[in-house]
Amino acid sequence: MPLDFHRARTLLKNCGLPELFVEVLGWEPCRQRLTLRVGEGEFAFTAIATKSGFIAWFCESPTGGLPDHAVRLKLDRKLSETSFEHLIVFVTADRSRQSWMWVRREHGKPLAARTHEYHPGQPGDSLLQKLQRLYVSLEEEEAGLSTVVVAGRARAAFDLDKITKRFYDRFTTAHA
C-alpha cells in the first residue's frame, strides 16, 4: 500500500506527527524523553517513532519561536550521543511552524544540516515527497530493515545536494 498523501497532509497540518509516523509511514511508537541544555535554554525532546534504531524526535520550542540554526546544530550534536541516527522536528509553541532537520555525518567531513521548513498554510507536498521515502511497507517490515537502510532512506530524502548538482550540471551542458 503506497503512502496515503491525503491522510499524511492532514496529520502534518495538524502537527499529528506521532500518528503520521506510526499510522501512515509504518514506524513503531517510541515514548523516550530527554532534556538537553544549550546555553541558558532547556529543550525537551520526545521520541515520537522509531524504525530499526532510527528515531524521529519532536522538540517543541520553550520560547515560542524556533531555536536559531546554531542552537539546533548544538542540540543535534548532543542528541547524537543518545541516538546517532535520527531526524528532529522542531515546532513552535503555537505549532504554526515546523523545522525538520536531518544531519549528514560522514567520517572526515564536516556535519551538513539539511532542514525543511513547513507551516500549515503550505500544501506540504515537497515535505511529503521526502517523507514518502521513509515509508515502510508490511512486506519490507517482514523482510527486515536495518538502521543502515532507514538512514539511507533519510539521506536520500533530505540530502539533495548531489541530485541538485547533477541536475544543474546536465542543465548547463544541455543549455550550452
Disulfide bonds with the S-S distance in Angstrom:
none
